[in-house]
Amino acid sequence: MQAVDVNIVEEIARLKREKRAIILAHHYQVDEIQEIADAIGDSLELARRAKDFEGDVIAFCGVKFMAETAKVLNPTRTVVLPDLDAGCSLVDCCPADQIRAYKELHPDHVIVSYINTSVEVKAESDIICTSRNAVKIVNSIPAEKPILFLPDMNLGNYVKQQTGRENMKIWQGACIVHHTFAARKLATAKSEHPNALVASHPECPNEVLKQSDFVGSTSAIIEYCVSNPAREFIVMTESGVQHSLKKLAPGKEFYFVPNENCNCSECPYMKRNNLENLRDCLETLQPRIELSDEMIRRAALPIERMLAVK
């Protein structure tokens, strides 16, 4: 972790008190933000966490679709995002107008949308899922109902394998981090660390998942690595998760495999947030997530349907 400007940290703490704010950070944020966050988790965990506090402002250190979800679930609170350009490749590959066009052609299909979608796509969906509960969500839909699963094709293929649903079409989108993890690089890492177990996110390609000892969401990967008695793990997800892993399991070793695009496993969108723009957004309460009442109402419905699935 880089040296932290103590003055900025103190400014953030002061602004947080003055604005009655909570700082939520995704596991993929830089260490400096995770260190001062009130809660660290995945997008849905953090949105739920936001509903439980007594303040007025949510500073969401993640990407835009996560802040939108927090606003949908907390419509009376101010939600700010340090960098409004913190986007997501999955959101970009799945425009709402294309989903509306698909629905017109296939009105019988149930639209199951991964939470990594824009609020406009959520509003067009029948039910939302996360990587943790996607299999359960698809299994909750009557077997005779055809499904469109979007937007991540790797997660969709994994869910299709796990559920045996033949009548499930899969949108051909992908995460720019997880999709570029190469099976050959994982094989090399396994040969270098023969005692390590492999924990992978289901957004990874199937060739990677086949080599894995565990497949699960970011939070599930953390739980697996912390609770498993093994001492070494190869972790196939965004490397920001090592902050929580090192804190919760300090005696274990974690190895991260570089992807095909660079010698790293970092999401460039997640890394757009930093202490400076977090301080600025708390000071000005900008950039602010603004959604119409109608959009909130429509997007909340499929999210509530997900939450109702036990």
LOTORKE-963108 format. One record per residue (C-alpha): residue in three letters; x, y, z. Coordinates in nm, 2 decimals, always signed. Layout:
N
<pt ala; <X; Y; Z>>
...
This chain:
310
<pt met; <+0.00; +0.00; +0.00>>
<pt gln; <+0.13; +0.35; -0.09>>
<pt ala; <+0.20; +0.61; +0.18>>
<pt val; <-0.12; +0.78; +0.27>>
<pt asp; <-0.17; +1.15; +0.32>>
<pt val; <-0.29; +1.18; +0.68>>
<pt asn; <-0.44; +1.52; +0.61>>
<pt ile; <-0.67; +1.38; +0.34>>
<pt val; <-0.78; +1.09; +0.57>>
<pt glu; <-0.86; +1.35; +0.84>>
<pt glu; <-1.05; +1.56; +0.60>>
<pt ile; <-1.26; +1.27; +0.49>>
<pt ala; <-1.33; +1.17; +0.85>>
<pt arg; <-1.44; +1.53; +0.92>>
<pt leu; <-1.66; +1.55; +0.61>>
<pt lys; <-1.81; +1.22; +0.69>>
<pt arg; <-1.92; +1.34; +1.03>>
<pt glu; <-2.05; +1.68; +0.89>>
<pt lys; <-2.25; +1.52; +0.61>>
<pt arg; <-2.37; +1.22; +0.82>>
<pt ala; <-2.22; +1.00; +0.55>>
<pt ile; <-2.12; +0.64; +0.52>>
<pt ile; <-1.83; +0.52; +0.30>>
<pt leu; <-1.89; +0.19; +0.12>>
<pt ala; <-1.61; +0.02; -0.07>>
<pt his; <-1.61; -0.27; -0.30>>
<pt his; <-1.34; -0.55; -0.26>>
<pt tyr; <-1.17; -0.43; -0.58>>
<pt gln; <-1.10; -0.07; -0.45>>
<pt val; <-0.75; +0.05; -0.38>>
<pt asp; <-0.62; -0.04; -0.03>>
<pt glu; <-0.63; +0.32; +0.09>>
<pt ile; <-1.00; +0.34; +0.04>>
<pt gln; <-1.07; +0.00; +0.19>>
<pt glu; <-0.87; +0.10; +0.50>>
<pt ile; <-1.11; +0.39; +0.58>>
<pt ala; <-1.44; +0.24; +0.45>>
<pt asp; <-1.72; +0.18; +0.69>>
<pt ala; <-1.81; -0.14; +0.51>>
<pt ile; <-1.63; -0.36; +0.24>>
<pt gly; <-1.82; -0.61; +0.03>>
<pt asp; <-1.97; -0.68; -0.31>>
<pt ser; <-2.22; -0.45; -0.47>>
<pt leu; <-2.54; -0.61; -0.32>>
<pt glu; <-2.39; -0.65; +0.02>>
<pt leu; <-2.30; -0.29; +0.03>>
<pt ala; <-2.64; -0.17; -0.10>>
<pt arg; <-2.80; -0.37; +0.18>>
<pt arg; <-2.56; -0.23; +0.43>>
<pt ala; <-2.65; +0.12; +0.32>>
<pt lys; <-3.01; +0.07; +0.42>>
<pt asp; <-2.91; +0.00; +0.78>>
<pt phe; <-2.74; +0.32; +0.87>>
<pt glu; <-2.90; +0.63; +1.01>>
<pt gly; <-2.72; +0.90; +0.80>>
<pt asp; <-2.80; +1.10; +0.49>>
<pt val; <-2.52; +1.04; +0.24>>
<pt ile; <-2.38; +0.73; +0.08>>
<pt ala; <-2.03; +0.76; -0.07>>
<pt phe; <-2.01; +0.45; -0.29>>
<pt cys; <-1.65; +0.36; -0.38>>
<pt gly; <-1.71; +0.12; -0.66>>
<pt val; <-1.85; +0.16; -1.01>>
<pt lys; <-2.15; +0.34; -1.14>>
<pt phe; <-2.39; +0.05; -1.16>>
<pt met; <-2.33; -0.03; -0.80>>
<pt ala; <-2.40; +0.33; -0.69>>
<pt glu; <-2.72; +0.32; -0.90>>
<pt thr; <-2.83; +0.00; -0.72>>
<pt ala; <-2.76; +0.17; -0.39>>
<pt lys; <-2.98; +0.46; -0.50>>
<pt val; <-3.27; +0.23; -0.61>>
<pt leu; <-3.26; +0.07; -0.26>>
<pt asn; <-3.21; +0.40; -0.08>>
<pt pro; <-3.42; +0.65; -0.28>>
<pt thr; <-3.44; +0.91; +0.00>>
<pt arg; <-3.06; +0.93; +0.05>>
<pt thr; <-2.80; +1.12; -0.14>>
<pt val; <-2.57; +0.87; -0.32>>
<pt val; <-2.23; +1.00; -0.46>>
<pt leu; <-1.96; +0.83; -0.66>>
<pt pro; <-1.61; +0.96; -0.65>>
<pt asp; <-1.56; +0.92; -1.03>>
<pt leu; <-1.86; +0.91; -1.26>>
<pt asp; <-1.65; +0.76; -1.53>>
<pt ala; <-1.60; +0.44; -1.32>>
<pt gly; <-1.79; +0.22; -1.55>>
<pt cys; <-1.80; -0.15; -1.64>>
<pt ser; <-1.74; -0.34; -1.96>>
<pt leu; <-2.05; -0.56; -1.88>>
<pt val; <-2.27; -0.25; -1.87>>
<pt asp; <-2.12; -0.12; -2.19>>
<pt cys; <-2.19; -0.44; -2.39>>
<pt cys; <-2.56; -0.46; -2.29>>
<pt pro; <-2.76; -0.14; -2.39>>
<pt ala; <-3.11; -0.11; -2.27>>
<pt asp; <-3.25; -0.04; -2.62>>
<pt gln; <-3.13; -0.38; -2.73>>
<pt ile; <-3.30; -0.55; -2.44>>
<pt arg; <-3.62; -0.38; -2.52>>
<pt ala; <-3.59; -0.49; -2.88>>
<pt tyr; <-3.53; -0.85; -2.77>>
<pt lys; <-3.84; -0.84; -2.54>>
<pt glu; <-4.05; -0.73; -2.83>>
<pt leu; <-3.93; -1.03; -3.04>>
<pt his; <-3.94; -1.28; -2.75>>
<pt pro; <-4.22; -1.17; -2.51>>
<pt asp; <-4.23; -1.52; -2.35>>
<pt his; <-3.87; -1.51; -2.23>>
<pt val; <-3.78; -1.44; -1.86>>
<pt ile; <-3.51; -1.17; -1.85>>
<pt val; <-3.25; -1.26; -1.58>>
<pt ser; <-3.00; -0.98; -1.55>>
<pt tyr; <-2.68; -1.00; -1.36>>
<pt ile; <-2.64; -0.71; -1.11>>
<pt asn; <-2.35; -0.58; -1.33>>
<pt thr; <-2.60; -0.40; -1.56>>
<pt ser; <-2.72; -0.04; -1.59>>
<pt val; <-3.03; +0.07; -1.40>>
<pt glu; <-3.20; +0.10; -1.73>>
<pt val; <-3.14; -0.26; -1.81>>
<pt lys; <-3.25; -0.36; -1.46>>
<pt ala; <-3.58; -0.18; -1.53>>
<pt glu; <-3.63; -0.39; -1.84>>
<pt ser; <-3.56; -0.72; -1.65>>
<pt asp; <-3.78; -0.97; -1.47>>
<pt ile; <-3.54; -1.06; -1.20>>
<pt ile; <-3.18; -0.97; -1.10>>
<pt cys; <-2.91; -1.20; -0.98>>
<pt thr; <-2.56; -1.19; -0.84>>
<pt ser; <-2.27; -1.43; -0.89>>
<pt arg; <-2.35; -1.57; -0.55>>
<pt asn; <-2.71; -1.65; -0.61>>
<pt ala; <-2.74; -1.68; -0.99>>
<pt val; <-2.79; -2.06; -0.99>>
<pt lys; <-3.06; -2.03; -0.72>>
<pt ile; <-3.24; -1.76; -0.91>>
<pt val; <-3.25; -1.96; -1.24>>
<pt asn; <-3.36; -2.27; -1.05>>
<pt ser; <-3.65; -2.06; -0.91>>
<pt ile; <-3.79; -2.00; -1.26>>
<pt pro; <-4.03; -2.27; -1.38>>
<pt ala; <-3.85; -2.52; -1.60>>
<pt glu; <-4.08; -2.46; -1.90>>
<pt lys; <-4.00; -2.09; -1.91>>
<pt pro; <-3.74; -1.98; -2.17>>
<pt ile; <-3.47; -1.75; -2.02>>
<pt leu; <-3.24; -1.48; -2.15>>
<pt phe; <-2.95; -1.45; -1.92>>
<pt leu; <-2.74; -1.13; -1.94>>
<pt pro; <-2.49; -0.99; -1.99>>
<pt asp; <-2.19; -1.21; -1.88>>
<pt met; <-2.15; -1.52; -2.11>>
<pt asn; <-1.90; -1.69; -1.87>>
<pt leu; <-2.13; -1.66; -1.57>>
<pt gly; <-2.43; -1.76; -1.80>>
<pt asn; <-2.25; -2.07; -1.92>>
<pt tyr; <-2.16; -2.17; -1.57>>
<pt val; <-2.52; -2.12; -1.45>>
<pt lys; <-2.64; -2.33; -1.75>>
<pt gln; <-2.41; -2.61; -1.66>>
<pt gln; <-2.51; -2.60; -1.29>>
<pt thr; <-2.88; -2.59; -1.36>>
<pt gly; <-2.91; -2.80; -1.67>>
<pt arg; <-3.14; -2.54; -1.83>>
<pt glu; <-3.14; -2.61; -2.20>>
<pt asn; <-3.39; -2.33; -2.28>>
<pt met; <-3.16; -2.05; -2.17>>
<pt lys; <-3.01; -1.81; -2.41>>
<pt ile; <-2.70; -1.62; -2.30>>
<pt trp; <-2.59; -1.27; -2.39>>
<pt gln; <-2.24; -1.25; -2.53>>
<pt gly; <-2.08; -1.00; -2.29>>
<pt ala; <-1.77; -1.04; -2.08>>
<pt cys; <-1.57; -0.87; -1.80>>
<pt ile; <-1.25; -0.72; -1.93>>
<pt val; <-1.06; -0.86; -1.63>>
<pt his; <-1.21; -1.20; -1.57>>
<pt his; <-1.26; -1.30; -1.93>>
<pt thr; <-0.89; -1.24; -2.01>>
<pt phe; <-0.76; -1.48; -1.74>>
<pt ala; <-0.59; -1.75; -1.95>>
<pt ala; <-0.61; -2.12; -1.87>>
<pt arg; <-0.25; -2.17; -1.97>>
<pt lys; <-0.13; -1.90; -1.72>>
<pt leu; <-0.33; -2.07; -1.45>>
<pt ala; <-0.17; -2.40; -1.54>>
<pt thr; <+0.17; -2.24; -1.51>>
<pt ala; <+0.08; -2.09; -1.17>>
<pt lys; <-0.04; -2.44; -1.05>>
<pt ser; <+0.29; -2.59; -1.15>>
<pt glu; <+0.48; -2.32; -0.96>>
<pt his; <+0.26; -2.36; -0.65>>
<pt pro; <+0.16; -2.73; -0.65>>
<pt asn; <+0.01; -2.71; -0.30>>
<pt ala; <-0.22; -2.42; -0.37>>
<pt leu; <-0.59; -2.45; -0.42>>
<pt val; <-0.76; -2.25; -0.70>>
<pt ala; <-1.05; -2.03; -0.62>>
<pt ser; <-1.21; -1.86; -0.92>>
<pt his; <-1.49; -1.62; -1.00>>
<pt pro; <-1.76; -1.76; -1.24>>
<pt glu; <-1.70; -1.46; -1.47>>
<pt cys; <-1.38; -1.65; -1.57>>
<pt pro; <-1.37; -1.86; -1.89>>
<pt asn; <-1.48; -2.22; -1.86>>
<pt glu; <-1.13; -2.35; -1.92>>
<pt val; <-1.02; -2.17; -1.60>>
<pt leu; <-1.32; -2.29; -1.40>>
<pt lys; <-1.24; -2.65; -1.50>>
<pt gln; <-0.90; -2.62; -1.33>>
<pt ser; <-1.05; -2.47; -1.01>>
<pt asp; <-1.11; -2.62; -0.67>>
<pt phe; <-1.38; -2.36; -0.59>>
<pt val; <-1.60; -2.13; -0.80>>
<pt gly; <-1.79; -1.85; -0.63>>
<pt ser; <-1.85; -1.48; -0.60>>
<pt thr; <-1.59; -1.24; -0.46>>
<pt ser; <-1.73; -1.27; -0.11>>
<pt ala; <-1.76; -1.65; -0.14>>
<pt ile; <-1.40; -1.67; -0.25>>
<pt ile; <-1.29; -1.48; +0.06>>
<pt glu; <-1.50; -1.70; +0.28>>
<pt tyr; <-1.36; -2.02; +0.12>>
<pt cys; <-1.00; -1.91; +0.15>>
<pt val; <-1.03; -1.80; +0.51>>
<pt ser; <-1.22; -2.11; +0.63>>
<pt asn; <-1.03; -2.37; +0.43>>
<pt pro; <-0.73; -2.53; +0.62>>
<pt ala; <-0.50; -2.50; +0.31>>
<pt arg; <-0.22; -2.25; +0.34>>
<pt glu; <-0.18; -2.15; -0.02>>
<pt phe; <-0.44; -2.03; -0.28>>
<pt ile; <-0.43; -1.91; -0.64>>
<pt val; <-0.71; -1.65; -0.66>>
<pt met; <-0.87; -1.59; -1.00>>
<pt thr; <-1.04; -1.26; -0.96>>
<pt glu; <-0.95; -0.89; -0.94>>
<pt ser; <-0.65; -0.85; -0.72>>
<pt gly; <-0.80; -0.59; -0.49>>
<pt val; <-0.95; -0.88; -0.30>>
<pt gln; <-0.61; -0.95; -0.15>>
<pt his; <-0.67; -0.66; +0.10>>
<pt ser; <-0.95; -0.85; +0.28>>
<pt leu; <-0.77; -1.19; +0.23>>
<pt lys; <-0.45; -1.06; +0.40>>
<pt lys; <-0.64; -0.91; +0.69>>
<pt leu; <-0.86; -1.21; +0.75>>
<pt ala; <-0.60; -1.48; +0.69>>
<pt pro; <-0.26; -1.32; +0.76>>
<pt gly; <-0.08; -1.66; +0.78>>
<pt lys; <-0.18; -1.77; +0.43>>
<pt glu; <-0.03; -1.71; +0.09>>
<pt phe; <-0.23; -1.58; -0.20>>
<pt tyr; <-0.12; -1.58; -0.57>>
<pt phe; <-0.28; -1.37; -0.84>>
<pt val; <-0.24; -1.47; -1.21>>
<pt pro; <-0.19; -1.19; -1.46>>
<pt asn; <-0.44; -1.17; -1.74>>
<pt glu; <-0.37; -1.15; -2.12>>
<pt asn; <-0.40; -0.77; -2.14>>
<pt cys; <-0.14; -0.67; -1.90>>
<pt asn; <+0.09; -0.80; -1.63>>
<pt cys; <-0.18; -0.75; -1.36>>
<pt ser; <-0.52; -0.85; -1.26>>
<pt glu; <-0.67; -0.51; -1.19>>
<pt cys; <-0.99; -0.35; -1.31>>
<pt pro; <-0.91; +0.00; -1.45>>
<pt tyr; <-1.26; +0.12; -1.37>>
<pt met; <-1.25; +0.02; -1.01>>
<pt lys; <-0.91; +0.19; -0.97>>
<pt arg; <-1.05; +0.53; -1.08>>
<pt asn; <-1.15; +0.61; -0.73>>
<pt asn; <-0.89; +0.74; -0.49>>
<pt leu; <-0.87; +0.93; -0.16>>
<pt glu; <-0.86; +1.27; -0.34>>
<pt asn; <-1.18; +1.23; -0.54>>
<pt leu; <-1.35; +1.06; -0.24>>
<pt arg; <-1.28; +1.37; -0.03>>
<pt asp; <-1.40; +1.60; -0.31>>
<pt cys; <-1.72; +1.42; -0.36>>
<pt leu; <-1.80; +1.43; +0.01>>
<pt glu; <-1.72; +1.81; +0.01>>
<pt thr; <-1.94; +1.89; -0.29>>
<pt leu; <-2.18; +1.59; -0.29>>
<pt gln; <-2.10; +1.55; -0.65>>
<pt pro; <-2.10; +1.35; -0.88>>
<pt arg; <-2.45; +1.25; -0.75>>
<pt ile; <-2.66; +0.96; -0.87>>
<pt glu; <-2.99; +1.10; -0.98>>
<pt leu; <-3.27; +0.87; -1.09>>
<pt ser; <-3.64; +0.94; -1.16>>
<pt asp; <-3.91; +0.80; -0.94>>
<pt glu; <-4.03; +0.59; -1.23>>
<pt met; <-3.69; +0.44; -1.29>>
<pt ile; <-3.64; +0.36; -0.92>>
<pt arg; <-3.98; +0.20; -0.91>>
<pt arg; <-3.92; -0.02; -1.22>>
<pt ala; <-3.56; -0.12; -1.13>>
<pt ala; <-3.66; -0.19; -0.77>>
<pt leu; <-3.91; -0.46; -0.87>>
<pt pro; <-3.67; -0.72; -1.02>>
<pt ile; <-3.43; -0.65; -0.73>>
<pt glu; <-3.70; -0.72; -0.48>>
<pt arg; <-3.79; -1.04; -0.66>>
<pt met; <-3.43; -1.15; -0.62>>
<pt leu; <-3.43; -1.07; -0.25>>
<pt ala; <-3.75; -1.27; -0.21>>
<pt val; <-3.59; -1.59; -0.34>>
<pt lys; <-3.48; -1.80; -0.04>>
